[in-house]
Amino acid sequence: MSTGMKTLTGVLLMGSALLSEALAETSNARAWEDRSLPADERARSMVDAMSLDEQISLLRTESGFGLLSLGVPLPPTVPESMRKYTPKGAIGSAGFVAGIPRVGMPAQQMSDASLGVANLGGFVRRGDEATSLPASLALAATFDPALAREAGRMVGAEAHAKGFNVQLAGGVNLTREPRNGRNFEYAGEDPLLSGIIIGEQIAGIQSQHVIATTKHFALNSQETGRFVHDAVIDEAALRESDLLAFQIAIEQGQPGAVMCAYNRINGAYACENSFLLQTVLKGEWQYPGWVMSDWGAVHSLQASLTAGLDQESPQDEPYFGGLKEAVGKGEIPAQRVAEAAQRIVRSFFAIGAIDNPAQPGRAIDQVAHADVAERVALSGMVLLKNDGVLPLAKNAKRVAVIGGFADRGVLSGGGSSQVMPYGGHFLDKRGREGIAALLAPVYGLSSPLQALKELRSDTQFEFDDGADPKRAAELARAVDVAIVFATRAEEEGMDSADFSLPHAQDALIDAVASAKPHTVVVLETGNPTGMPWLSKVGAVLQAWYPGQRGGQAIAKILSGIVSPSGRLPMTFPRSADQLPRPAIPGFDPARRTPFGLGAPVEPFAIHFEEGSDVGYRWFERAKAGPLFAFGHGLTYTTFAYRDLRLNVGAELRATFKLTNTGSRPGIETAQLYAAPPGRTHRLVGWHRVELQPGESRTVTIEADPRLLASYEREKGWHRAAGKFRVFVGPSAAQRAIHGEAKLEQKHSTVNEDTRRS
């Protein structure tokens, strides 16, 4: 070969090599497009290709809507972050982060919340409606993890079809304060029940390629002073209660994001609490997703980023606006910015939000989704009392329906989770002025009265609005059965002063029940009520906020087409005197405004002396009998428990026989409780069993190992050897069958899986 030819060949080979190298570099540079790679690798590749400015942009959320777009005067209490126009590219929602088209990162379109695709006040997206799920308390009352997943799947499907890829859904705060205005968004007082139900809901949402955000981490147990109060609690007690609920929910659902709370925990704000975010969440639990702040919960740049916060919310001061300068000065490592960005991108890949982008305008099967909402309502309503008046007798030919707007619709909970239901709504503006009137309680147009008429065409139903108790009592006296509907609105930013019903509804019920024995009361509330009239009425149905087809669901329960099967996920106290804190710390009626936008509150501490003995465990410890216990719920048949067998040794397993002793089919939620030596009983497992009349079934419940353990700072999670007191029954207060199980000592790792099949 000539010298010239050799030179040309060498040049060609070198060019080929350079071209191959360039192609390889190009391929490697866009490795995030390779769907066969793990989410972590894809995220790392994408973030490495971003500039510092692009990485920082992912960490700064802005409001997804601006009130100036409405063209209406704004009161001075509206935050500055909302006094603007809707950002370009935002479809109107709680939060928005512009995408990075250069690398294929989509915009973050964030919508509230757990009860459906929210639309606060109906003005965030004019005219946009969605399927309204019943309150999360109703979902928890089903004790049905599979239904919780299906409900989440429905929410995720609607969010995806509307163009949202982040749903701020998955509230796991335990009910330490039964007057808390946001309890209806959460799943009750028990860490096992709450963790499993919300974990399944999260998994359902994310199955539709929409990221879910579990919240509010942690101890956001009351709305009063939520921006300033300090939750003071022993570490072991915190781990055995609220943190355990979050841990189970995160293991079950693997949410893409965790939202830290407003309040302090043991002195440090939740969003700059390194114990919560670094030691526990990202350290011990090895959580791979990102931590976003609640809207307005950040108080510093360096403290929050150092503690583990990854994303600043819209209503925060623009602390992260100084992030690039802080990196340049060496105050914040550039690697910390990249890590935060990578956690966000990683969740988008893991959930499929990049490979399966949300596309606004897709068709939504409203009928199928309403069916899901109705199933939750039917399974979650709790029959608290029944002297035989329910189901309505066939010979009840004249029935009075009184109060609660039952002729028009059903109530929903208010605040950022507000869903505007398909089919329209109306507002109850009684006692509302200004911004409070704009955010007045919303009723969906699902009329219980109309549904009853359709189911009982041979029955004469007469309606009275309940405004005049004397007139309502006269009507009740003239009919066969009286049904009183009572409502109480709960909402974000506002705790209830007490357990009474507003608008003199307790007096209305008392007057009607005095005139008509065996009166039926239907409660549409998001918290317990006091029920001073309880001994006078024949039946009480806790309907919660019953959602899209709430009227139809209530009618089916009352008429007996469906037998009630819900169980209380929270204890109903007889009075506030039975609670660990009879008065809500920091409560001032003058400051009860939507979202807590009233006069500022001075910082104060809440001492959780009850520790991990939340709800029914506190009542056991205090030897107090509640009005209705956790787990309580009647049906239209009866059940008998017998032949309890408890294994001994490494794990706890209870086997027993359950029999339907009544004349109708029904569902019993058998609950297994255990008390470690020297401790209170706690729910360690349950089983929903459907039985025909006279049918018996052998049931086995395996105890979740974490609920048998205790936490000590030196030892971590461990289970003491010894005799565990055990009982099985229909509630925390009914020990149908009981015994003792001798268990061996066991040390557990902090990450031991608590998932149930």
C-alpha angles and dihedrals in degrees: 000000000000122000091247092051091049090051092049091047090051092050091049092048091048091048090049091050092048090048091050090048091049091049090048091050090049090049092047091045090059096037088130088077090065104099092194092069122090117263092248093057093045091050093048091051093049095046092047088057092054126092120237089257091053092049091050091049090064090057096056119074124192129195111279091220137033124213092215086072087070094060094222131125112267124217117235092249092070109106117250090239089066095047095091143072124283108275119252109267095020117121093205119277147123096287141011137188118184116240128243103232093182091072099025098255108151125221115270107242106187123193133180133261174354100267098057136298099326127221108184111224089345090270101094088076110011112231096359113140132182141183108284114219120205117260116294086245087064089050090051090046089063090066082207115131093183092055090047089056091048091050090051091048089055092051091047092050093052093045091051092047090051093051101260122134100176122054115192089216136130112077112192103168109135121235102255091144113042091196092058110131093221100049089106088066092055135065105245139262105309121088096210096048094041094046095049097043095047092040090056091046089053091049090052094051092048093049084074093057092258119126116235124209119211113211164240100004102220152002095334086152101151137027095219107101091352092156095052114021122112116221106214115196141145113262095236091050091049092051093048094052128018097016090047090055090052092045093053092045091050092048092047099044105021092212119207092228141024121208116214118218135247099241133078122253115209091338103317126092111251092241092054098035107122092189091059100037104031108022098039112018103036097021114040096020093041090220109188101192130082134274117228125187124242112253102288099001100119119099103172143013103225099036094051097044092045091049093053108271111144105181135034118221127231099257095050119105106263093267091144088053086081094048098104091051090048090052090049091053092048093245092120119031114238087227090063090056091048091048092052091048091047092053090055094046091044091059091049090055095041093053094042095243092136099042092042104034122197111255118200116221100039118141119268122206096226094178095053091045092049087053089058092049091049092050090054091049093048093047095042103048111104123214101213100177135009128169092182100284090112133104091042110256118245090235091058094105100163119046130177118215110196135188136332095091085278089155090062114027152302132286127250132196119263139228133054091339092060113136120197100220125226111262097038139277144224133218130236102217097173108141092002128128135166117349089353088064091050088055096040119149113289123224120196116221097251105120118204089198093055092045091052091051091052093049096043106038090161093058127084111227119194122191131212121177092221095233090126112044092195093055091045091051091052090053091047092052091056099051137068096241134011122207117192119197115204127185137190122184119221122189147169115284095020128086120195116255093222143335098279125115116248127238093037092289093145088060090047092054092046092051094048094045090049089054097041121033116217093030113175119228122200114195122204100187139129096220141028119292129211100237101200086173095054097113091054099053130077101215141009122199117192102210097169110197096324102199137211097353098021094134093053092046093051091049092050091052095046093047094047097242086124124028114226115251106167122123126204113262089193136039118255106217124211090229141343089262088075093060127094086243111030090189121047106248111249094003117159119170090212090064096053100119131139112281090003092280094148128103115328119266124222114239115269138170129243112205110207097206090165087069111185092347093100122168114330091016090058090050090052091048092048091044088231125149112224127212089247124001130229109273094024120140136137130216135190093271137041134244136206128207124204147147100044115193122186123192120223130216129041103003139021120246127166123201122184144148120258121195132188100226096179137080100253135062113258148164122243122193103210110202127204117209128184134182120206114220109296095002137102123263118268133187108262100170147340143197130209109218127187114204136179120227109293093006120137129196135184108235129195123195121188116208118237102245095222093061090057091055134080129211126234123176093231098041102030114209113356138155116223119226116245145069118333117201108229136185138171123208149124095277144006089267100046114075100189094170126004144174145144130274122199108217132187123241114268134183116208132198116240090244097052107146114250097181119136125213 
